[in-house]
Every structure is written in structure tokens, then in C-alpha cells.
Amino acid sequence: FITEEGVPHSIYEVEGAKTCAIEFRSFSKTAGFTGARCGYTVVPKELVRDGQSLNAMWNRRQCTKFNGASYIIQRGAAAIYTEEGERQIEETLAYYRNNARVIKEGLEAAGFTVYGAVNSPYIWCKTPEGVGSWEFFDKLLTEANIITTPGAGFGPSGEGYVRLTAFGDADATVEAMERIQKLMAK
């Protein structure tokens, strides 16, 4: 989802990260593999703690506790690295980036403070003053038929926000923003 220049696509683009970071990657958002649970972990050989290689420990864990993704899922994951796969992925990401833009602009037009939607399929919306995330979730659900995710579910710092996702139909996304604007105009 990252489109801005200078924003790292991997933690390993940050100097020194190979000695202190583990990267977990998933195909779920990029390739639409939600539910298929296909991803990978990068544990650099340079990552050592108490004299032990975390790379070797992770490899042992994976080899003894995990049978791997099914063949068809592996083939689907590999296909995203082909020229056609990359073209299709970019098309899909452009679709969802546009949805994120529509949500961000729609919420801002309704008077909300909004975070995200740039380099991310998620949009965080600050709830109206004095309204908790669950209360606002309920209001949007019952009065506008819109499902969000209460920020409180992400821990104490999420309270006072709801999260929206760009992973939906474009027409439904436009309609949802129209419903929110109409609701807030009341």
C-alpha cells in the first residue's frame, strides 16, 4: 500500500535492523489471501541473543511445529511475483487505495479528524467529543447500517476512535460515506 517516497517497505531498510528486528510478512492484504494464512518470517542470521542465533532457533521451531502451507496456497503466493501477478496486485491495490481516499475525504467532509488511509488500507476516525468507541460503533451500525471496528479493541490507546477498512466494494464505500455525512448533519 505504500506509495510515498522515502517510506520503508521493510524494517530492514532501517540501518541496524538486522541485529534487532524480526519481520513478519503476509500475503493476506497484498494478494487477497485473507483466511489462507500464508506468509513468511525473516529472521536475519545477524540476529543473535545470548550467543544463540535466533535464525537457527526459528528454523528449528518451524521445522518441528509447522507442516507448511498447502501446495495450492504456495503456488498462489508464488504467482504474485510473476509479471501478470504483479500487474493484477497493483490493480487491486489501486482499487483499495481509492476506497481509502474516498473514506478519508468523506469522513473529513463530515467534520471528523482522520488518520491513516495513506500507505494503509485502514482509516482511523476520532469519535465525536465525549463518545466512546463502542458507543460510536453502535450509532453507526444502528443508524447508518455501517460496520466499523471499535478502537477500544486495540487497547487503551484505541479508545475514542473507530477503524474503517478500504477492503470493500467501491460503490458501497461511496454510499457509506454519504450515510455518515447525512447522519452527522442531523
Backbone hydrogen bonds in HBPLUS format (Angstrom, degrees):
<---DONOR---> <-ACCEPTOR-->    atom                        ^
c    i                          cat <-CA-CA->   ^        H-A-AA   ^      H-
h    n   atom  resd res      DA  || num        DHA   H-A  angle D-A-AA Bond
n    s   type  num  typ     dist DA aas  dist angle  dist       angle   num
A0013-GLU N   A0010-SER O   3.08 MM   3  5.60 166.9  2.10 115.7 118.5     1
A0014-VAL N   A0011-ILE O   3.06 MM   3  5.67 161.7  2.09 115.8 120.9     2
A0017-ALA N   A0014-VAL O   3.13 MM   3  5.75 162.3  2.17 142.7 143.3     3
A0019-THR N   A0016-GLY O   3.26 MM   3  6.01 163.3  2.29 119.7 124.2     4
A0020-CYS N   A0017-ALA O   2.96 MM   3  5.28 164.8  1.99 114.6 119.6     5
A0021-ALA N   A0017-ALA O   2.86 MM   4  5.33 132.4  2.09 173.2 164.1     6
A0023-GLU N   A0042-VAL O   3.13 MM  19  5.12 165.2  2.15 147.0 148.7     7
A0042-VAL N   A0023-GLU O   2.80 MM  19  5.12 163.9  1.82 153.5 159.0     8
A0025-ARG N   A0040-TYR O   2.79 MM  15  5.28 172.5  1.80 174.0 173.2     9
A0040-TYR N   A0025-ARG O   2.83 MM  15  5.28 153.3  1.90 136.7 144.3    10
A0027-PHE N   A0038-CYS O   2.96 MM  11  5.87 168.9  1.98 161.6 157.9    11
A0031-ALA N   A0027-PHE O   2.89 MM   4  5.21 150.3  1.98 133.6 143.4    12
A0033-PHE N   A0027-PHE O   3.40 MM   6  5.58 158.2  2.46 121.6 120.9    13
A0036-ALA N   A0033-PHE O   2.92 MM   3  5.26 148.5  2.02 124.5 134.7    14
A0047-LEU N   A0044-PRO O   3.05 MM   3  5.46 162.9  2.08 111.6 117.2    15
A0054-LEU N   A0047-LEU O   3.01 MM   7  5.89 166.4  2.03 154.5 158.9    16
A0049-ARG N   A0052-GLN O   2.94 MM   3  5.37 156.2  2.00 153.3 153.4    17
A0052-GLN N   A0049-ARG O   2.86 MM   3  5.37 167.5  1.88 122.9 126.1    18
A0057-MET N   A0053-SER O   3.16 MM   4  6.46 159.3  2.20 144.4 150.4    19
A0058-TRP N   A0054-LEU O   2.82 MM   4  5.90 160.5  1.86 147.1 152.3    20
A0059-ASN N   A0055-ASN O   2.95 MM   4  6.14 159.1  2.00 148.0 154.0    21
A0060-ARG N   A0056-ALA O   2.99 MM   4  6.20 158.6  2.04 146.3 151.8    22
A0061-ARG N   A0057-MET O   2.98 MM   4  6.23 160.5  2.02 148.5 153.9    23
A0062-GLN N   A0058-TRP O   2.90 MM   4  6.14 169.0  1.91 156.8 159.0    24
A0063-CYS N   A0059-ASN O   2.91 MM   4  6.04 159.6  1.95 149.6 155.6    25
A0064-THR N   A0060-ARG O   3.06 MM   4  6.17 140.8  2.22 145.0 154.0    26
A0065-LYS N   A0061-ARG O   2.89 MM   4  5.86 142.2  2.03 152.1 161.8    27
A0066-PHE N   A0062-GLN O   3.13 MM   4  5.24 136.8  2.32 137.3 138.7    28
A0074-GLN N   A0070-SER O   2.95 MM   4  6.26 158.6  2.00 155.4 162.3    29
A0075-ARG N   A0071-TYR O   2.89 MM   4  6.18 156.1  1.95 154.1 160.5    30
A0076-GLY N   A0072-ILE O   3.02 MM   4  6.23 154.2  2.08 140.8 147.7    31
A0077-ALA N   A0073-ILE O   2.91 MM   4  6.16 156.5  1.97 149.4 155.8    32
A0078-ALA N   A0074-GLN O   2.90 MM   4  6.13 159.7  1.95 149.1 154.7    33
A0079-ALA N   A0075-ARG O   2.97 MM   4  6.13 143.9  2.10 142.2 151.8    34
A0080-ILE N   A0077-ALA O   3.27 MM   3  5.76 149.3  2.37 108.1 115.6    35
A0081-TYR N   A0078-ALA O   3.06 MM   3  5.73 160.4  2.10 118.3 124.3    36
A0082-THR N   A0079-ALA O   3.14 MM   3  5.43 168.0  2.16 112.5 114.9    37
A0086-GLU N   A0082-THR O   2.84 MM   4  6.01 162.2  1.87 154.7 158.6    38
A0087-ARG N   A0083-GLU O   3.09 MM   4  6.30 153.8  2.16 143.8 150.8    39
A0088-GLN N   A0084-GLU O   2.94 MM   4  6.21 163.0  1.97 153.2 157.2    40
A0089-ILE N   A0085-GLY O   2.86 MM   4  6.04 159.9  1.90 152.4 158.3    41
A0090-GLU N   A0086-GLU O   2.98 MM   4  6.11 162.6  2.01 146.0 150.6    42
A0091-GLU N   A0087-ARG O   3.04 MM   4  6.29 154.1  2.11 146.4 153.5    43
A0092-THR N   A0088-GLN O   2.98 MM   4  6.23 161.4  2.02 149.8 154.4    44
A0093-LEU N   A0089-ILE O   2.81 MM   4  6.05 165.8  1.83 158.0 162.0    45
A0094-ALA N   A0090-GLU O   2.92 MM   4  6.02 155.0  1.98 144.4 151.1    46
A0095-TYR N   A0091-GLU O   3.11 MM   4  6.37 151.9  2.19 143.5 150.7    47
A0096-TYR N   A0092-THR O   3.10 MM   4  6.48 159.6  2.14 152.8 157.1    48
A0097-ARG N   A0093-LEU O   2.74 MM   4  5.93 151.9  1.81 151.5 160.6    49
A0098-ASN N   A0094-ALA O   2.98 MM   4  6.11 153.9  2.05 143.9 150.1    50
A0099-ASN N   A0095-TYR O   3.11 MM   4  6.48 153.6  2.18 141.1 148.4    51
A0100-ALA N   A0096-TYR O   2.91 MM   4  6.17 156.4  1.96 147.0 153.1    52
A0101-ARG N   A0097-ARG O   2.95 MM   4  6.24 154.3  2.01 146.6 153.4    53
A0102-VAL N   A0098-ASN O   2.90 MM   4  6.19 160.4  1.94 155.2 160.2    54
A0103-ILE N   A0099-ASN O   2.91 MM   4  6.18 160.1  1.95 153.1 158.2    55
A0104-LYS N   A0100-ALA O   2.92 MM   4  6.11 170.8  1.93 153.1 155.8    56
A0105-GLU N   A0101-ARG O   2.89 MM   4  6.03 174.9  1.89 156.4 158.2    57
A0106-GLY N   A0102-VAL O   2.83 MM   4  5.81 152.9  1.91 142.0 150.7    58
A0107-LEU N   A0103-ILE O   2.87 MM   4  6.01 163.6  1.90 156.7 159.9    59
A0108-GLU N   A0104-LYS O   2.97 MM   4  6.14 160.7  2.01 149.5 155.5    60
A0109-ALA N   A0105-GLU O   2.91 MM   4  6.03 151.7  1.99 142.9 150.7    61
A0110-ALA N   A0106-GLY O   3.12 MM   4  6.34 131.0  2.37 133.3 145.7    62
A0110-ALA N   A0107-LEU O   3.06 MM   3  4.99 129.8  2.32  92.8 106.8    63
A0112-PHE N   A0107-LEU O   3.01 MM   5  5.48 164.7  2.04 148.7 144.1    64
A0111-GLY N   A0108-GLU O   2.94 MM   3  5.03 157.1  1.99 104.4 110.9    65
A0126-LYS N   A0113-THR O   2.95 MM  13  5.46 175.5  1.95 166.5 168.0    66
A0115-TYR N   A0124-TRP O   2.80 MM   9  4.99 158.3  1.85 147.6 154.2    67
A0124-TRP N   A0115-TYR O   2.74 MM   9  4.99 168.6  1.75 153.0 156.1    68
A0117-ALA N   A0122-TYR O   2.93 MM   5  5.57 139.4  2.10 156.6 149.0    69
A0166-ALA N   A0121-PRO O   2.83 MM  45  5.10 142.2  1.97 153.7 163.1    70
A0123-ILE N   A0164-LEU O   2.92 MM  41  5.11 161.9  1.95 145.4 148.2    71
A0164-LEU N   A0123-ILE O   2.79 MM  41  5.11 164.5  1.81 153.1 158.5    72
A0125-CYS N   A0162-VAL O   2.87 MM  37  5.37 171.3  1.88 164.8 167.8    73
A0162-VAL N   A0125-CYS O   2.97 MM  37  5.37 148.4  2.07 143.5 153.4    74
A0127-THR N   A0160-GLY O   2.83 MM  33  5.36 173.4  1.84 135.4 137.6    75
A0131-VAL N   A0128-PRO O   2.96 MM   3  5.53 153.8  2.03 149.4 147.5    76
A0136-PHE N   A0132-GLY O   2.93 MM   4  6.15 160.9  1.97 153.4 158.5    77
A0137-PHE N   A0133-SER O   2.90 MM   4  5.97 155.2  1.96 142.0 149.7    78
A0138-ASP N   A0134-TRP O   2.91 MM   4  6.13 163.2  1.94 148.6 152.3    79
A0139-LYS N   A0135-GLU O   2.99 MM   4  6.27 154.1  2.06 143.7 150.9    80
A0140-LEU N   A0136-PHE O   2.92 MM   4  6.18 170.0  1.93 157.8 159.1    81
A0141-LEU N   A0137-PHE O   2.92 MM   4  6.10 155.1  1.98 149.8 157.7    82
A0142-THR N   A0138-ASP O   2.82 MM   4  5.92 174.2  1.83 156.6 158.3    83
A0143-GLU N   A0139-LYS O   2.85 MM   4  5.59 157.0  1.90 146.5 153.4    84
A0144-ALA N   A0140-LEU O   3.06 MM   4  5.07 139.8  2.23 118.9 127.7    85
A0146-ILE N   A0140-LEU O   3.06 MM   6  5.40 168.2  2.08 125.0 127.8    86
A0145-ASN N   A0141-LEU O   3.12 MM   4  4.50 129.1  2.39 111.1 118.0    87
A0149-THR N   A0163-ARG O   2.98 MM  14  5.03 145.5  2.10 140.8 150.3    88
A0163-ARG N   A0149-THR O   2.80 MM  14  5.03 161.1  1.83 143.9 150.4    89
A0153-GLY N   A0150-PRO O   3.15 MM   3  5.92 157.3  2.20 119.2 124.5    90
A0151-GLY N   A0161-TYR O   2.76 MM  10  4.88 147.3  1.87 148.2 142.4    91
A0154-PHE N   A0151-GLY O   2.85 MM   3  5.54 166.7  1.87 123.7 128.3    92
A0155-GLY N   A0152-ALA O   3.06 MM   3  5.28 164.1  2.08 113.7 115.9    93
A0158-GLY N   A0155-GLY O   2.92 MM   3  5.52 152.3  2.00 119.8 128.5    94
A0159-GLU N   A0156-PRO O   3.25 MM   3  5.56 156.1  2.31 106.4 113.2    95
A0161-TYR N   A0158-GLY O   3.18 MM   3  5.81 130.7  2.44 145.2 144.3    96
A0168-GLY N   A0166-ALA O   2.92 MM   2  5.69 134.1  2.14 106.0  92.1    97
A0173-THR N   A0169-ASP O   2.91 MM   4  6.10 144.6  2.03 147.3 158.0    98
A0174-VAL N   A0170-ALA O   3.07 MM   4  6.38 159.1  2.12 151.6 155.5    99
A0175-GLU N   A0171-ASP O   3.01 MM   4  6.26 162.4  2.04 147.8 152.9   100
A0176-ALA N   A0172-ALA O   2.86 MM   4  6.02 152.6  1.94 143.2 150.7   101
A0177-MET N   A0173-THR O   3.11 MM   4  6.41 156.4  2.17 148.8 154.0   102
A0178-GLU N   A0174-VAL O   3.04 MM   4  6.35 154.1  2.11 148.4 156.0   103
A0179-ARG N   A0175-GLU O   2.90 MM   4  6.20 154.3  1.97 150.6 157.6   104
A0180-ILE N   A0176-ALA O   2.97 MM   4  6.26 158.1  2.02 149.2 154.7   105
A0181-GLN N   A0177-MET O   2.94 MM   4  6.13 166.9  1.95 150.5 154.2   106
A0182-LYS N   A0178-GLU O   2.97 MM   4  6.12 159.1  2.01 146.6 152.5   107
A0183-LEU N   A0179-ARG O   2.87 MM   4  6.05 157.4  1.92 148.1 154.6   108
A0184-MET N   A0180-ILE O   2.90 MM   4  6.08 162.3  1.93 156.6 160.6   109
A0185-ALA N   A0181-GLN O   3.03 MM   4  6.11 128.9  2.30 137.8 150.6   110
A0185-ALA N   A0182-LYS O   3.27 MM   3  5.12 135.2  2.49  91.7 103.9   111
A0186-LYS N   A0183-LEU O   3.32 MM   3  5.60 155.1  2.39 103.6 110.7   112
